[in-house]
């Protein structure tokens, strides 16, 4: 986990900290109902101003330019948010794989494998799923007793 992708902590520079704070707030705000209302009001105001500007090319250019700029910036904001959420999800899954006895530790950090390696793993799990389909009775592989035993092991392990 020494790659820059997994760097721990907050950004070291003041500029990086400021950008992270601003982008976090912008992501939260743009995903809010208020952001939608503001966007809708801007469109309504633009539509209502059409007769005032005689539906000119400049009038159309204003909304086209505005939406293009907002879309351009939102692509980067959304990608940043997705990267962060994806990393958090991968870390949670890595923790689960590492904690479960019998789970393959090869799946920890599986996202860094090459695509052909992922295809091999996918085929492995596809084959397991295919084999399990032949189990006529779901209770054979997922019984209530098994659930109780798993719970007891977790309680003992944490205790």
Secondary structure, 3 states (H helix, E strand, C coil): CCCHHHCCCCCCCHHHHHHHHHHHHHHHHHCCHHHHHHHHHHHHHHHHHCCCCCCCHHHHHHHHHHHHHHHHHHHHHHHHHHHHHHHHHHHHHHHHHHHCCCCCHHHCCHHHCCHHHHHHHHHHHHHHHHHHHCCCCHHHHCCHHHHHHHHHHHHHHHC
